[in-house]
Amino acid sequence: MGVGVKAVILIGTPAGGVRGQARLHNTAWALLGLIAAGGQTSLAIEKGISYLLKTQQKDGSWSEAAYTGTGFPGAFYLRYDLYRIYFPLLALARYRNNFRRGV
């Protein structure tokens, strides 16, 4: 399965992830991969960017209630609080820098 196909699966579902399991930062990671791999935008990229913009809160952040790290199930879980902010911002910036210069 190529990079584009995996990214379409992540970005193309209603919750922005595979069967509702992928997190917001996973969509951003897929976008970063697609932007790095190609010289032009695509439907998958546009859908992913639209999802990030649609889910962005008024203060510029994103909400992600689920834990984003590993741990020991039933004992403890890690939470990387900045993943939900850092990676979507990075994806939006890369998109702007690669496809929307001057906008």
Backbone torsions as a table, in degrees:
resi	resn	phi	psi	omega
1	MET	NA	125.9	-178.0
2	GLY	-76.1	167.8	-179.7
3	VAL	-56.5	-45.1	-178.6
4	GLY	-60.8	-39.3	-179.4
5	VAL	-67.0	-45.4	178.7
6	LYS	-61.3	-41.9	-179.0
7	ALA	-66.6	-37.8	177.4
8	VAL	-63.1	-39.1	178.0
9	ILE	-62.4	-45.4	-179.9
10	LEU	-65.6	-44.9	-173.3
11	ILE	-83.7	-28.4	-170.0
12	GLY	-81.9	-1.1	-179.3
13	THR	-96.2	155.6	-174.6
14	PRO	-55.5	-38.3	-178.5
15	ALA	-87.1	3.6	-178.6
16	GLY	80.3	13.1	-178.5
17	GLY	-153.6	169.9	-179.3
18	VAL	-67.7	117.0	178.9
19	ARG	47.1	33.8	178.2
20	GLY	75.5	5.3	-176.0
21	GLN	-93.8	-28.9	-179.6
22	ALA	-71.9	149.6	-178.1
23	ARG	-97.6	169.8	179.2
24	LEU	-53.4	-44.3	-179.1
25	HIS	-66.7	-25.5	175.6
26	ASN	-65.6	-38.7	175.3
27	THR	-62.4	-43.2	178.3
28	ALA	-62.4	-41.1	178.2
29	TRP	-62.5	-41.9	178.5
30	ALA	-61.7	-42.3	178.1
31	LEU	-62.2	-44.3	179.2
32	LEU	-59.6	-39.7	177.8
33	GLY	-66.2	-44.6	179.3
34	LEU	-64.6	-41.7	-179.9
35	ILE	-65.2	-41.5	179.9
36	ALA	-69.0	-31.0	-174.0
37	ALA	-82.8	-24.0	-173.5
38	GLY	-124.3	160.2	179.3
39	GLY	-95.4	-0.9	-178.2
40	GLN	-142.4	161.4	179.3
41	THR	-75.7	167.0	-179.1
42	SER	-146.5	172.3	177.6
43	LEU	-60.7	-39.9	179.4
44	ALA	-62.4	-43.2	178.7
45	ILE	-64.5	-46.4	-179.4
46	GLU	-61.8	-39.6	177.7
47	LYS	-65.6	-41.7	179.2
48	GLY	-64.7	-43.4	178.0
49	ILE	-63.8	-42.9	177.7
50	SER	-59.3	-42.7	178.9
51	TYR	-62.1	-45.1	179.6
52	LEU	-62.6	-43.8	-179.9
53	LEU	-67.3	-37.2	-179.7
54	LYS	-68.3	-32.6	-176.5
55	THR	-95.2	-3.0	179.0
56	GLN	-69.9	136.4	-179.5
57	GLN	-83.3	167.9	-176.8
58	LYS	-60.3	-30.4	-179.9
59	ASP	-82.8	2.2	177.5
60	GLY	93.6	-5.5	-179.7
61	SER	-96.0	-177.7	175.6
62	TRP	-128.4	149.9	178.1
63	SER	-100.2	134.6	177.6
64	GLU	-147.4	102.1	-173.6
65	ALA	-74.8	-31.4	-174.7
66	ALA	-72.3	153.4	175.2
67	TYR	-70.3	144.2	-173.2
68	THR	-112.7	5.8	-179.7
69	GLY	-122.5	-178.2	177.8
70	THR	-95.1	-178.8	178.9
71	GLY	173.7	-150.7	175.0
72	PHE	-114.6	110.9	-177.5
73	PRO	-51.1	130.2	-180.0
74	GLY	84.6	-12.6	-178.9
75	ALA	-110.2	-59.2	176.4
76	PHE	-158.6	157.5	179.2
77	TYR	-132.7	146.5	176.4
78	LEU	-93.0	147.3	177.9
79	ARG	-129.0	117.3	177.4
80	TYR	-96.6	88.4	-171.7
81	ASP	-58.9	-32.3	-175.8
82	LEU	-84.5	-11.5	176.9
83	TYR	-54.0	-42.3	-175.6
84	ARG	-67.8	-16.2	179.6
85	ILE	-107.7	-48.8	-173.3
86	TYR	-62.6	-51.8	-173.9
87	PHE	-70.1	-41.0	173.8
88	PRO	-61.2	-40.6	177.4
89	LEU	-62.9	-42.4	178.7
90	LEU	-62.3	-44.1	179.0
91	ALA	-62.9	-43.4	178.8
92	LEU	-64.0	-40.1	178.8
93	ALA	-65.9	-43.3	178.7
94	ARG	-63.9	-39.4	178.0
95	TYR	-61.2	-49.1	179.8
96	ARG	-60.1	-46.0	-177.1
97	ASN	-67.2	-30.4	-177.5
98	ASN	-90.8	-32.0	-170.8
99	PHE	-125.1	-15.8	-174.1
100	ARG	-128.7	37.6	179.2
101	ARG	-58.0	135.9	178.0
102	GLY	85.7	-0.3	-179.8
103	VAL	-97.5	NA	NA
